[in-house]
Amino acid sequence: MSRKERRTCRLMARGEIRKRLGLTDRETGALISSEGFPDPCDVLSLGRIWNTADVEAWIREHRPDKIRASS
């Protein structure tokens, strides 16, 4: 991955997904473990991380009420 690619890489951890969707921690845990939710792109010491584009695509398909104007 080049430096330019790293600068444009957008990632989300569980907390960002929770805030993005307005869920409780328990609801977020159930969601990210559910079939059909994107697989994490990596696992770090802080936990799993997801590519933001994958999560936003899932939101557009499964939670259209949560689509942002800029998404």
PyMOL Python script that loads the backbone (N, CA, C, O; Angstrom):
from pymol import cmd

cmd.read_pdbstr("""\
ATOM      1  N   MET A   1       0.857  -1.176   0.000  1.00  0.00           N
ATOM      2  CA  MET A   1       0.000   0.000   0.000  1.00  0.00           C
ATOM      3  C   MET A   1       0.900   1.235   0.000  1.00  0.00           C
ATOM      4  O   MET A   1       1.800   1.345   0.833  1.00  0.00           O
ATOM      5  N   SER A   2       0.669   2.142  -0.905  1.00  0.00           N
ATOM      6  CA  SER A   2       1.486   3.346  -0.984  1.00  0.00           C
ATOM      7  C   SER A   2       1.082   4.352   0.090  1.00  0.00           C
ATOM      8  O   SER A   2       0.040   4.208   0.729  1.00  0.00           O
ATOM      9  N   ARG A   3       1.904   5.354   0.278  1.00  0.00           N
ATOM     10  CA  ARG A   3       1.573   6.407   1.254  1.00  0.00           C
ATOM     11  C   ARG A   3       0.266   7.087   0.893  1.00  0.00           C
ATOM     12  O   ARG A   3      -0.554   7.357   1.771  1.00  0.00           O
ATOM     13  N   LYS A   4       0.062   7.367  -0.384  1.00  0.00           N
ATOM     14  CA  LYS A   4      -1.168   8.035  -0.815  1.00  0.00           C
ATOM     15  C   LYS A   4      -2.388   7.178  -0.472  1.00  0.00           C
ATOM     16  O   LYS A   4      -3.394   7.701   0.009  1.00  0.00           O
ATOM     17  N   GLU A   5      -2.309   5.877  -0.713  1.00  0.00           N
ATOM     18  CA  GLU A   5      -3.419   4.984  -0.390  1.00  0.00           C
ATOM     19  C   GLU A   5      -3.691   4.959   1.113  1.00  0.00           C
ATOM     20  O   GLU A   5      -4.851   4.934   1.524  1.00  0.00           O
ATOM     21  N   ARG A   6      -2.657   4.965   1.931  1.00  0.00           N
ATOM     22  CA  ARG A   6      -2.849   4.959   3.379  1.00  0.00           C
ATOM     23  C   ARG A   6      -3.569   6.218   3.845  1.00  0.00           C
ATOM     24  O   ARG A   6      -4.399   6.156   4.753  1.00  0.00           O
ATOM     25  N   ARG A   7      -3.265   7.337   3.245  1.00  0.00           N
ATOM     26  CA  ARG A   7      -3.904   8.586   3.650  1.00  0.00           C
ATOM     27  C   ARG A   7      -5.393   8.598   3.330  1.00  0.00           C
ATOM     28  O   ARG A   7      -6.168   9.268   4.012  1.00  0.00           O
ATOM     29  N   THR A   8      -5.794   7.872   2.311  1.00  0.00           N
ATOM     30  CA  THR A   8      -7.204   7.886   1.921  1.00  0.00           C
ATOM     31  C   THR A   8      -7.971   6.681   2.459  1.00  0.00           C
ATOM     32  O   THR A   8      -9.178   6.570   2.241  1.00  0.00           O
ATOM     33  N   CYS A   9      -7.290   5.783   3.156  1.00  0.00           N
ATOM     34  CA  CYS A   9      -7.931   4.597   3.718  1.00  0.00           C
ATOM     35  C   CYS A   9      -8.815   5.012   4.898  1.00  0.00           C
ATOM     36  O   CYS A   9      -8.344   5.646   5.842  1.00  0.00           O
ATOM     37  N   ARG A  10     -10.083   4.653   4.835  1.00  0.00           N
ATOM     38  CA  ARG A  10     -11.005   4.998   5.915  1.00  0.00           C
ATOM     39  C   ARG A  10     -11.456   3.719   6.604  1.00  0.00           C
ATOM     40  O   ARG A  10     -11.943   2.788   5.962  1.00  0.00           O
ATOM     41  N   LEU A  11     -11.287   3.689   7.920  1.00  0.00           N
ATOM     42  CA  LEU A  11     -11.608   2.505   8.709  1.00  0.00           C
ATOM     43  C   LEU A  11     -12.569   2.855   9.825  1.00  0.00           C
ATOM     44  O   LEU A  11     -12.655   4.004  10.258  1.00  0.00           O
ATOM     45  N   MET A  12     -13.294   1.836  10.286  1.00  0.00           N
ATOM     46  CA  MET A  12     -14.213   1.985  11.414  1.00  0.00           C
ATOM     47  C   MET A  12     -13.991   0.827  12.376  1.00  0.00           C
ATOM     48  O   MET A  12     -13.801  -0.315  11.959  1.00  0.00           O
ATOM     49  N   ALA A  13     -14.016   1.132  13.652  1.00  0.00           N
ATOM     50  CA  ALA A  13     -14.029   0.098  14.685  1.00  0.00           C
ATOM     51  C   ALA A  13     -15.465   0.005  15.213  1.00  0.00           C
ATOM     52  O   ALA A  13     -16.354   0.731  14.768  1.00  0.00           O
ATOM     53  N   ARG A  14     -15.663  -0.882  16.148  1.00  0.00           N
ATOM     54  CA  ARG A  14     -17.002  -1.105  16.710  1.00  0.00           C
ATOM     55  C   ARG A  14     -17.641   0.193  17.206  1.00  0.00           C
ATOM     56  O   ARG A  14     -18.830   0.418  16.984  1.00  0.00           O
ATOM     57  N   GLY A  15     -16.872   1.040  17.869  1.00  0.00           N
ATOM     58  CA  GLY A  15     -17.412   2.290  18.406  1.00  0.00           C
ATOM     59  C   GLY A  15     -17.920   3.224  17.319  1.00  0.00           C
ATOM     60  O   GLY A  15     -18.962   3.858  17.484  1.00  0.00           O
ATOM     61  N   GLU A  16     -17.195   3.313  16.212  1.00  0.00           N
ATOM     62  CA  GLU A  16     -17.643   4.167  15.108  1.00  0.00           C
ATOM     63  C   GLU A  16     -18.915   3.622  14.467  1.00  0.00           C
ATOM     64  O   GLU A  16     -19.802   4.385  14.086  1.00  0.00           O
ATOM     65  N   ILE A  17     -18.999   2.305  14.352  1.00  0.00           N
ATOM     66  CA  ILE A  17     -20.219   1.691  13.799  1.00  0.00           C
ATOM     67  C   ILE A  17     -21.403   1.960  14.732  1.00  0.00           C
ATOM     68  O   ILE A  17     -22.498   2.294  14.280  1.00  0.00           O
ATOM     69  N   ARG A  18     -21.168   1.811  16.031  1.00  0.00           N
ATOM     70  CA  ARG A  18     -22.226   2.076  17.014  1.00  0.00           C
ATOM     71  C   ARG A  18     -22.730   3.509  16.896  1.00  0.00           C
ATOM     72  O   ARG A  18     -23.938   3.742  16.836  1.00  0.00           O
ATOM     73  N   LYS A  19     -21.815   4.462  16.862  1.00  0.00           N
ATOM     74  CA  LYS A  19     -22.212   5.864  16.750  1.00  0.00           C
ATOM     75  C   LYS A  19     -22.883   6.156  15.413  1.00  0.00           C
ATOM     76  O   LYS A  19     -23.882   6.873  15.356  1.00  0.00           O
ATOM     77  N   ARG A  20     -22.334   5.599  14.346  1.00  0.00           N
ATOM     78  CA  ARG A  20     -22.867   5.852  12.996  1.00  0.00           C
ATOM     79  C   ARG A  20     -24.322   5.419  12.889  1.00  0.00           C
ATOM     80  O   ARG A  20     -25.124   6.083  12.232  1.00  0.00           O
ATOM     81  N   LEU A  21     -24.666   4.301  13.536  1.00  0.00           N
ATOM     82  CA  LEU A  21     -26.026   3.758  13.429  1.00  0.00           C
ATOM     83  C   LEU A  21     -26.907   4.091  14.625  1.00  0.00           C
ATOM     84  O   LEU A  21     -28.098   3.782  14.617  1.00  0.00           O
ATOM     85  N   GLY A  22     -26.343   4.714  15.651  1.00  0.00           N
ATOM     86  CA  GLY A  22     -27.133   5.071  16.820  1.00  0.00           C
ATOM     87  C   GLY A  22     -27.600   3.865  17.615  1.00  0.00           C
ATOM     88  O   GLY A  22     -28.730   3.827  18.101  1.00  0.00           O
ATOM     89  N   LEU A  23     -26.720   2.879  17.745  1.00  0.00           N
ATOM     90  CA  LEU A  23     -27.069   1.636  18.432  1.00  0.00           C
ATOM     91  C   LEU A  23     -26.458   1.586  19.825  1.00  0.00           C
ATOM     92  O   LEU A  23     -25.536   2.337  20.141  1.00  0.00           O
ATOM     93  N   THR A  24     -26.986   0.691  20.648  1.00  0.00           N
ATOM     94  CA  THR A  24     -26.355   0.408  21.931  1.00  0.00           C
ATOM     95  C   THR A  24     -25.167  -0.516  21.677  1.00  0.00           C
ATOM     96  O   THR A  24     -25.031  -1.068  20.585  1.00  0.00           O
ATOM     97  N   ASP A  25     -24.315  -0.686  22.675  1.00  0.00           N
ATOM     98  CA  ASP A  25     -23.179  -1.582  22.530  1.00  0.00           C
ATOM     99  C   ASP A  25     -23.649  -3.015  22.276  1.00  0.00           C
ATOM    100  O   ASP A  25     -23.066  -3.723  21.454  1.00  0.00           O
ATOM    101  N   ARG A  26     -24.677  -3.434  22.963  1.00  0.00           N
ATOM    102  CA  ARG A  26     -25.216  -4.794  22.771  1.00  0.00           C
ATOM    103  C   ARG A  26     -25.766  -4.973  21.354  1.00  0.00           C
ATOM    104  O   ARG A  26     -25.519  -5.993  20.711  1.00  0.00           O
ATOM    105  N   GLU A  27     -26.511  -3.978  20.874  1.00  0.00           N
ATOM    106  CA  GLU A  27     -27.051  -4.046  19.508  1.00  0.00           C
ATOM    107  C   GLU A  27     -25.929  -4.083  18.471  1.00  0.00           C
ATOM    108  O   GLU A  27     -26.015  -4.797  17.472  1.00  0.00           O
ATOM    109  N   THR A  28     -24.879  -3.304  18.723  1.00  0.00           N
ATOM    110  CA  THR A  28     -23.741  -3.286  17.804  1.00  0.00           C
ATOM    111  C   THR A  28     -23.064  -4.640  17.766  1.00  0.00           C
ATOM    112  O   THR A  28     -22.714  -5.126  16.690  1.00  0.00           O
ATOM    113  N   GLY A  29     -22.874  -5.254  18.912  1.00  0.00           N
ATOM    114  CA  GLY A  29     -22.272  -6.583  18.962  1.00  0.00           C
ATOM    115  C   GLY A  29     -23.068  -7.608  18.175  1.00  0.00           C
ATOM    116  O   GLY A  29     -22.501  -8.424  17.449  1.00  0.00           O
ATOM    117  N   ALA A  30     -24.383  -7.561  18.324  1.00  0.00           N
ATOM    118  CA  ALA A  30     -25.239  -8.486  17.578  1.00  0.00           C
ATOM    119  C   ALA A  30     -25.135  -8.215  16.075  1.00  0.00           C
ATOM    120  O   ALA A  30     -25.079  -9.148  15.275  1.00  0.00           O
ATOM    121  N   LEU A  31     -25.110  -6.951  15.702  1.00  0.00           N
ATOM    122  CA  LEU A  31     -25.058  -6.593  14.284  1.00  0.00           C
ATOM    123  C   LEU A  31     -23.760  -7.048  13.639  1.00  0.00           C
ATOM    124  O   LEU A  31     -23.789  -7.700  12.595  1.00  0.00           O
ATOM    125  N   ILE A  32     -22.627  -6.718  14.238  1.00  0.00           N
ATOM    126  CA  ILE A  32     -21.349  -7.045  13.606  1.00  0.00           C
ATOM    127  C   ILE A  32     -21.070  -8.548  13.604  1.00  0.00           C
ATOM    128  O   ILE A  32     -20.200  -9.014  12.868  1.00  0.00           O
ATOM    129  N   SER A  33     -21.793  -9.297  14.411  1.00  0.00           N
ATOM    130  CA  SER A  33     -21.655 -10.753  14.431  1.00  0.00           C
ATOM    131  C   SER A  33     -22.670 -11.445  13.536  1.00  0.00           C
ATOM    132  O   SER A  33     -22.619 -12.662  13.358  1.00  0.00           O
ATOM    133  N   SER A  34     -23.592 -10.674  12.975  1.00  0.00           N
ATOM    134  CA  SER A  34     -24.668 -11.271  12.198  1.00  0.00           C
ATOM    135  C   SER A  34     -24.219 -11.636  10.786  1.00  0.00           C
ATOM    136  O   SER A  34     -23.313 -11.027  10.216  1.00  0.00           O
ATOM    137  N   GLU A  35     -24.884 -12.644  10.249  1.00  0.00           N
ATOM    138  CA  GLU A  35     -24.620 -13.053   8.876  1.00  0.00           C
ATOM    139  C   GLU A  35     -24.997 -11.910   7.938  1.00  0.00           C
ATOM    140  O   GLU A  35     -26.044 -11.283   8.097  1.00  0.00           O
ATOM    141  N   GLY A  36     -24.155 -11.653   6.985  1.00  0.00           N
ATOM    142  CA  GLY A  36     -24.441 -10.601   6.019  1.00  0.00           C
ATOM    143  C   GLY A  36     -23.739  -9.288   6.306  1.00  0.00           C
ATOM    144  O   GLY A  36     -23.565  -8.470   5.402  1.00  0.00           O
ATOM    145  N   PHE A  37     -23.328  -9.068   7.570  1.00  0.00           N
ATOM    146  CA  PHE A  37     -22.575  -7.852   7.855  1.00  0.00           C
ATOM    147  C   PHE A  37     -21.166  -8.055   7.302  1.00  0.00           C
ATOM    148  O   PHE A  37     -20.641  -9.167   7.358  1.00  0.00           O
ATOM    149  N   PRO A  38     -20.547  -7.001   6.770  1.00  0.00           N
ATOM    150  CA  PRO A  38     -19.216  -7.170   6.164  1.00  0.00           C
ATOM    151  C   PRO A  38     -18.207  -7.776   7.134  1.00  0.00           C
ATOM    152  O   PRO A  38     -18.243  -7.520   8.337  1.00  0.00           O
ATOM    153  N   ASP A  39     -17.318  -8.573   6.586  1.00  0.00           N
ATOM    154  CA  ASP A  39     -16.231  -9.114   7.386  1.00  0.00           C
ATOM    155  C   ASP A  39     -15.259  -7.987   7.723  1.00  0.00           C
ATOM    156  O   ASP A  39     -15.063  -7.081   6.913  1.00  0.00           O
ATOM    157  N   PRO A  40     -14.658  -8.030   8.891  1.00  0.00           N
ATOM    158  CA  PRO A  40     -13.650  -7.008   9.210  1.00  0.00           C
ATOM    159  C   PRO A  40     -12.454  -7.162   8.269  1.00  0.00           C
ATOM    160  O   PRO A  40     -12.162  -8.261   7.797  1.00  0.00           O
ATOM    161  N   CYS A  41     -11.780  -6.067   8.008  1.00  0.00           N
ATOM    162  CA  CYS A  41     -10.600  -6.131   7.140  1.00  0.00           C
ATOM    163  C   CYS A  41      -9.355  -6.523   7.927  1.00  0.00           C
ATOM    164  O   CYS A  41      -8.357  -6.946   7.343  1.00  0.00           O
ATOM    165  N   ASP A  42      -9.409  -6.384   9.258  1.00  0.00           N
ATOM    166  CA  ASP A  42      -8.275  -6.786  10.086  1.00  0.00           C
ATOM    167  C   ASP A  42      -8.710  -6.852  11.546  1.00  0.00           C
ATOM    168  O   ASP A  42      -9.778  -6.366  11.918  1.00  0.00           O
ATOM    169  N   VAL A  43      -7.872  -7.455  12.349  1.00  0.00           N
ATOM    170  CA  VAL A  43      -8.084  -7.500  13.794  1.00  0.00           C
ATOM    171  C   VAL A  43      -6.833  -6.922  14.442  1.00  0.00           C
ATOM    172  O   VAL A  43      -5.725  -7.413  14.228  1.00  0.00           O
ATOM    173  N   LEU A  44      -7.024  -5.882  15.231  1.00  0.00           N
ATOM    174  CA  LEU A  44      -5.933  -5.217  15.933  1.00  0.00           C
ATOM    175  C   LEU A  44      -6.084  -5.461  17.431  1.00  0.00           C
ATOM    176  O   LEU A  44      -7.045  -6.102  17.858  1.00  0.00           O
ATOM    177  N   SER A  45      -5.159  -4.965  18.222  1.00  0.00           N
ATOM    178  CA  SER A  45      -5.270  -5.138  19.663  1.00  0.00           C
ATOM    179  C   SER A  45      -6.539  -4.482  20.206  1.00  0.00           C
ATOM    180  O   SER A  45      -7.069  -4.924  21.225  1.00  0.00           O
ATOM    181  N   LEU A  46      -7.034  -3.434  19.543  1.00  0.00           N
ATOM    182  CA  LEU A  46      -8.269  -2.781  19.983  1.00  0.00           C
ATOM    183  C   LEU A  46      -9.509  -3.551  19.556  1.00  0.00           C
ATOM    184  O   LEU A  46     -10.605  -3.286  20.049  1.00  0.00           O
ATOM    185  N   GLY A  47      -9.347  -4.494  18.650  1.00  0.00           N
ATOM    186  CA  GLY A  47     -10.474  -5.290  18.167  1.00  0.00           C
ATOM    187  C   GLY A  47     -10.528  -5.296  16.651  1.00  0.00           C
ATOM    188  O   GLY A  47      -9.559  -4.958  15.972  1.00  0.00           O
ATOM    189  N   ARG A  48     -11.681  -5.688  16.139  1.00  0.00           N
ATOM    190  CA  ARG A  48     -11.868  -5.775  14.690  1.00  0.00           C
ATOM    191  C   ARG A  48     -12.044  -4.384  14.094  1.00  0.00           C
ATOM    192  O   ARG A  48     -12.581  -3.481  14.737  1.00  0.00           O
ATOM    193  N   ILE A  49     -11.581  -4.225  12.852  1.00  0.00           N
ATOM    194  CA  ILE A  49     -11.794  -2.979  12.117  1.00  0.00           C
ATOM    195  C   ILE A  49     -12.366  -3.310  10.747  1.00  0.00           C
ATOM    196  O   ILE A  49     -12.073  -4.351  10.159  1.00  0.00           O
ATOM    197  N   TRP A  50     -13.189  -2.393  10.260  1.00  0.00           N
ATOM    198  CA  TRP A  50     -13.867  -2.561   8.979  1.00  0.00           C
ATOM    199  C   TRP A  50     -13.499  -1.429   8.050  1.00  0.00           C
ATOM    200  O   TRP A  50     -13.207  -0.315   8.485  1.00  0.00           O
ATOM    201  N   ASN A  51     -13.516  -1.728   6.762  1.00  0.00           N
ATOM    202  CA  ASN A  51     -13.369  -0.698   5.754  1.00  0.00           C
ATOM    203  C   ASN A  51     -14.667   0.110   5.761  1.00  0.00           C
ATOM    204  O   ASN A  51     -15.754  -0.456   5.647  1.00  0.00           O
ATOM    205  N   THR A  52     -14.554   1.421   5.894  1.00  0.00           N
ATOM    206  CA  THR A  52     -15.739   2.278   5.962  1.00  0.00           C
ATOM    207  C   THR A  52     -16.627   2.111   4.730  1.00  0.00           C
ATOM    208  O   THR A  52     -17.852   2.105   4.848  1.00  0.00           O
ATOM    209  N   ALA A  53     -16.023   1.976   3.560  1.00  0.00           N
ATOM    210  CA  ALA A  53     -16.812   1.814   2.339  1.00  0.00           C
ATOM    211  C   ALA A  53     -17.676   0.556   2.393  1.00  0.00           C
ATOM    212  O   ALA A  53     -18.808   0.563   1.911  1.00  0.00           O
ATOM    213  N   ASP A  54     -17.152  -0.521   2.975  1.00  0.00           N
ATOM    214  CA  ASP A  54     -17.934  -1.761   3.106  1.00  0.00           C
ATOM    215  C   ASP A  54     -19.120  -1.561   4.052  1.00  0.00           C
ATOM    216  O   ASP A  54     -20.230  -2.016   3.775  1.00  0.00           O
ATOM    217  N   VAL A  55     -18.875  -0.878   5.165  1.00  0.00           N
ATOM    218  CA  VAL A  55     -19.951  -0.633   6.130  1.00  0.00           C
ATOM    219  C   VAL A  55     -21.001   0.294   5.528  1.00  0.00           C
ATOM    220  O   VAL A  55     -22.197   0.051   5.685  1.00  0.00           O
ATOM    221  N   GLU A  56     -20.574   1.346   4.844  1.00  0.00           N
ATOM    222  CA  GLU A  56     -21.535   2.274   4.226  1.00  0.00           C
ATOM    223  C   GLU A  56     -22.353   1.583   3.141  1.00  0.00           C
ATOM    224  O   GLU A  56     -23.540   1.872   2.990  1.00  0.00           O
ATOM    225  N   ALA A  57     -21.744   0.683   2.388  1.00  0.00           N
ATOM    226  CA  ALA A  57     -22.490  -0.082   1.371  1.00  0.00           C
ATOM    227  C   ALA A  57     -23.538  -0.962   2.046  1.00  0.00           C
ATOM    228  O   ALA A  57     -24.661  -1.076   1.556  1.00  0.00           O
ATOM    229  N   TRP A  58     -23.177  -1.586   3.168  1.00  0.00           N
ATOM    230  CA  TRP A  58     -24.136  -2.411   3.911  1.00  0.00           C
ATOM    231  C   TRP A  58     -25.292  -1.538   4.412  1.00  0.00           C
ATOM    232  O   TRP A  58     -26.454  -1.936   4.332  1.00  0.00           O
ATOM    233  N   ILE A  59     -24.972  -0.359   4.922  1.00  0.00           N
ATOM    234  CA  ILE A  59     -26.010   0.548   5.418  1.00  0.00           C
ATOM    235  C   ILE A  59     -26.968   0.931   4.288  1.00  0.00           C
ATOM    236  O   ILE A  59     -28.184   0.926   4.476  1.00  0.00           O
ATOM    237  N   ARG A  60     -26.418   1.264   3.114  1.00  0.00           N
ATOM    238  CA  ARG A  60     -27.289   1.627   1.974  1.00  0.00           C
ATOM    239  C   ARG A  60     -28.252   0.499   1.621  1.00  0.00           C
ATOM    240  O   ARG A  60     -29.402   0.750   1.263  1.00  0.00           O
ATOM    241  N   GLU A  61     -27.786  -0.734   1.721  1.00  0.00           N
ATOM    242  CA  GLU A  61     -28.616  -1.881   1.356  1.00  0.00           C
ATOM    243  C   GLU A  61     -29.573  -2.306   2.464  1.00  0.00           C
ATOM    244  O   GLU A  61     -30.719  -2.663   2.187  1.00  0.00           O
ATOM    245  N   HIS A  62     -29.118  -2.273   3.710  1.00  0.00           N
ATOM    246  CA  HIS A  62     -29.894  -2.857   4.806  1.00  0.00           C
ATOM    247  C   HIS A  62     -30.521  -1.852   5.761  1.00  0.00           C
ATOM    248  O   HIS A  62     -31.467  -2.190   6.472  1.00  0.00           O
ATOM    249  N   ARG A  63     -30.018  -0.632   5.791  1.00  0.00           N
ATOM    250  CA  ARG A  63     -30.543   0.400   6.705  1.00  0.00           C
ATOM    251  C   ARG A  63     -30.676   1.734   5.974  1.00  0.00           C
ATOM    252  O   ARG A  63     -30.057   2.721   6.370  1.00  0.00           O
ATOM    253  N   PRO A  64     -31.481   1.768   4.910  1.00  0.00           N
ATOM    254  CA  PRO A  64     -31.573   3.000   4.109  1.00  0.00           C
ATOM    255  C   PRO A  64     -32.019   4.225   4.912  1.00  0.00           C
ATOM    256  O   PRO A  64     -31.780   5.357   4.492  1.00  0.00           O
ATOM    257  N   ASP A  65     -32.659   4.009   6.050  1.00  0.00           N
ATOM    258  CA  ASP A  65     -33.066   5.132   6.899  1.00  0.00           C
ATOM    259  C   ASP A  65     -31.861   5.835   7.518  1.00  0.00           C
ATOM    260  O   ASP A  65     -31.995   6.940   8.043  1.00  0.00           O
ATOM    261  N   LYS A  66     -30.686   5.209   7.462  1.00  0.00           N
ATOM    262  CA  LYS A  66     -29.483   5.778   8.073  1.00  0.00           C
ATOM    263  C   LYS A  66     -28.503   6.346   7.034  1.00  0.00           C
ATOM    264  O   LYS A  66     -27.374   6.697   7.378  1.00  0.00           O
ATOM    265  N   ILE A  67     -28.926   6.437   5.779  1.00  0.00           N
ATOM    266  CA  ILE A  67     -28.050   6.977   4.738  1.00  0.00           C
ATOM    267  C   ILE A  67     -27.833   8.461   4.971  1.00  0.00           C
ATOM    268  O   ILE A  67     -28.777   9.208   5.228  1.00  0.00           O
ATOM    269  N   ARG A  68     -26.589   8.874   4.878  1.00  0.00           N
ATOM    270  CA  ARG A  68     -26.226  10.290   5.001  1.00  0.00           C
ATOM    271  C   ARG A  68     -26.214  10.899   3.612  1.00  0.00           C
ATOM    272  O   ARG A  68     -25.983  10.202   2.624  1.00  0.00           O
ATOM    273  N   ALA A  69     -26.457  12.166   3.536  1.00  0.00           N
ATOM    274  CA  ALA A  69     -26.457  12.876   2.244  1.00  0.00           C
ATOM    275  C   ALA A  69     -25.114  12.745   1.534  1.00  0.00           C
ATOM    276  O   ALA A  69     -25.068  12.695   0.304  1.00  0.00           O
ATOM    277  N   SER A  70     -24.029  12.689   2.291  1.00  0.00           N
ATOM    278  CA  SER A  70     -22.695  12.612   1.682  1.00  0.00           C
ATOM    279  C   SER A  70     -22.248  11.186   1.385  1.00  0.00           C
ATOM    280  O   SER A  70     -21.166  10.992   0.831  1.00  0.00           O
ATOM    281  N   SER A  71     -23.052  10.182   1.739  1.00  0.00           N
ATOM    282  CA  SER A  71     -22.647   8.783   1.527  1.00  0.00           C
ATOM    283  C   SER A  71     -22.886   8.345   0.110  1.00  0.00           C
ATOM    284  O   SER A  71     -22.601   7.199  -0.237  1.00  0.00           O
TER     285      SER A  71
END
""", "prot")
cmd.dss("prot")
cmd.show_as("cartoon", "prot")
cmd.util.cbc("prot")
cmd.orient("prot")
